[in-house]
């Protein structure tokens, strides 16, 4: 963890693929399968309090035409 305790995360979600990148270059890729009726997202922290300062969401159009 940085000395100031702040972590910058970049999350990319493309259907069932989630990629997470940090400012230090660490990354995680995972397949997720949300319930079909799931329409939102949730942020939480295990082991103590956390504060989410900013969220930017971009809805990108599909590359598939049809």
C-alpha positions, 0 to 999 in steps of 0.5 A, spaced: 500 500 500 502 507 498 504 511 504 498 515 503 493 509 503 490 511 496 490 506 491 488 508 483 484 503 480 482 502 473 476 497 471 474 494 465 468 490 464 466 487 457 460 482 458 463 477 462 471 479 462 473 484 468 480 487 468 483 491 474 489 495 473 492 499 479 497 505 479 503 500 480 502 496 474 499 490 478 493 487 474 488 482 475 483 479 469 477 474 471 471 472 468 464 474 472 457 471 471 452 476 474 445 474 474 441 476 468 437 481 472 443 484 475 443 491 473 448 495 478 454 494 481 457 495 488 464 497 491 466 494 498 472 493 502 474 488 507 478 489 513 476 496 515 473 502 512 474 505 505 472 511 501 471 511 494 472 518 491 470 518 484 467 513 479 467 515 471 463 510 467 463 510 459 458 506 455 461 504 449 458 502 443 458 495 440 463 493 435 459 488 432 454 491 427 448 487 425 
